[in-house]
Amino acid sequence: MPRPAAVYGIDIGKNIFHVVGLSCDGTPVQKVRFRRGTLLQFFARVAPSIVGMESCAGSQWLARKIQALGHKVRLIPAQFVEPYVKSNKNDIIDAEAIAEATTRPTMRFVTVKETDQVDLQALHRIRDQMIGSRTRLINQMRATGNAPAAGRFIRRSPEPRRAYPPSHERDCGDRRSRGRRTPTDDDPWDRRIGRDCIARRYRQRTAVP
């Protein structure tokens, strides 16, 4: 049976949730624990109040559910809750520290995100990871393998990978004498003509007698 409280602190777990209720003067009035299925039933019977939780991936979903029941939810970064944790740390003490930190007037809170915002944030994080993986692969290709050992050049950009012979094997006679760009430039026509010239010169120089 819920008891009247001004602030509730929830210590989130995978299956077990510990809840501590504080009165207006900060005195603990209720300490209980619930399973995931009964937690929302408890807050559905409680009068509208302030509910505090540590900010994490699971707290966003739970915050939206509790907000829908008429409560005011405040998410706190974990490093700001730690100073309020007393000795002999356990789940109930953590929940009490969260409730106490929720009442501080200068505390910094995390905004409760909507489902679309969470999905967009996950999309951006996955994209950043893919860009980082691509950059690491490009750097690995430029630093290892037989291309550097053979004196070949590999682009830094994420364009299709292509190895070029050394600079003294890259010139094409009349093209260099006219001061045109080298075959490694980005113009499609130059790349096509330059690739054929490079391949021909390279076959001539590496041909076995």
N, C-alpha and C positions, 0 to 999 in steps of 0.2 A: 504494500500500500504506500503510495507516494506521500511524503510529508512536505508541507509548504516550505519552499526555499527560494531565495532570491537569485542564486547562481548555482549552476551545476557544472562540474568538471568531469569529463569523460576520458578515461585512459583506454585507448583503442587497442584491441588485440585481433587475432585472426578469428577466434570464435567466442572468446570471453571478453566482456566490456565491464570495467569497473567505474562506478559513478559515485561521486561525493557531492552532496548538496550543502551549501553554506547559507546561513541566514544573513540578514542585512548587516549585522555587525561582524561577519566573518567567522562565526562559530559553526563548526560542522553539525548538521542536524540529521544527516542520513548518509550511510555508507552501504552500498549494495553492489551486487554484480549481476550481470545478465548475459544470456546467450544472444547471438545475433537476432534470432527470431523474436525475442521478448523485449529487446531494448526499445524499439519504436512503440510497442504497446505501452510501455511505462511512460514515455514522453507524451503519448496521446492522452493520458489521464492527468498529466501535470498541468497546472496553470501556466500561462505564458510567462517565460522567464528568460534569463541569459544562460546560454550553454556554451562552454568553452572546450576546445579540443586542440591538440597539437596538429600543426599543419603537415599533412602527408598525402600520398595519393589516395588512400582510402577515406580520408576525412572529407574530401570534396563531395563524394556521393552521400555520405552520412549527413553532412551539413545541409545539403539540398532537401533530404528527407525530413530532417528536424525543422527546417525553416517552413516547410509546407504544413507543419502542425501548429504554426503560429509562434514559434520561439525565435529569439534573436541569437544567432550563432556567431561566435567569434573564434577564428582560427589563429593560433599563436605559433610562430617558429619555435622549434624545439630548443634552440640555444637560449631563448628568452625565458623558458620555463625552468631550466636547470637551477638558477639561483634560488628558487623557492622550494626546491626538494629538500626535505629534512633528512636526518640520518636514518639508517636502517631502511634503505630504499626498497619499496615494493610497489605493486600496482595501485593499491589504495592510496599510498602516500603520493604517488605520481598524479593520481586524479585530484587529490586535495591541492597539490601544488598548481595544477592547471586551473582549478577553480579560483585559487588565490591570485594567480597571475592575471586572470581575466578581469578582476576588479580594479587593477592598477590604472589610474587615469592616463599615464604616459606610455602605456604598453602599445606596441606596434602589432597590428593584426594583418592577416592575409585575406584578400578578397575571396569570397566564395564564387567560384566560376560556374557558368552554365555548361551544359553538355557540349554545345557547339564550341565553346572556348577551350574546353579540355581536349576535344578532338583536334582542333587546329593547333594547339600547343604540341600535341603528340606528333602531328604531321611535320611541324617545323623541326622538332628534335630528331626525328628519323632522317629528314633531309640533311641536317647538319652531320649526322653520323655517316651518311652515304658520301657526302663531300669529303669528309675526313678520310674515309677508307680509300676513296679514289686518289686523293693526294698522296697518301702513304704508298699506294701501289705504283704511282708514277715515279715517286722518289726512289722506290726500290728498283724499278726497271732502269733508272738512270744511273744508279750506283752499283748495281750487281749485274751479273750475266756477262756475255761475251762482247756486248757493244762497246763499253769503255776500253776493254782490253784490245779490241781491234781498232781503236781510234775512231769510232763512229759517233755521230751526234744524234741525240734523241731529244725531241722537243720537250719543253716544260709544260706546254699547254695540254689540256685533255683532248686534243684532236686525235684522230686515228694514229696509232703509233707507227712511226716509220724511221728507220735508221739510215743515216747518210754517211758516205765515206768521208775521210778527212778533207780539210779545206783544199789541200793541194791536188786532190783527186776530184774536186767538185767544179773546177773551172771548165768552161766550155769554149775556149778560144775566142771567137769573134764576139760572143756575148759579153765577156769580161772586158774586151778591148773597147766596146762601145759604152761601157759604164752602166750597163743595165743591172737590174737586181739579180741576186743569186737565186738559184732554184729553190732555196729554202724559204722564200718569201710566201706571203699568203695569197698571191694572185693565182686563180685556178689555171690560167693559160701558162704562166711561168712554171707552175708545179708540173703540168703535164709535159711540156717541152723539156724542162730540167730533169725530170725523172728519166726520160728516155736517154738524154745525154749522159747522165750519171751512170745508168746501167751499161751503156755502150763502153764508156771509158773504164768502168770498173771491170768489165769482162776482159777488156784488152790488157789491163795491167795485171790481173790475177790469173790470166790464162796459163795453163801448164804447157811448156814447149813440147 
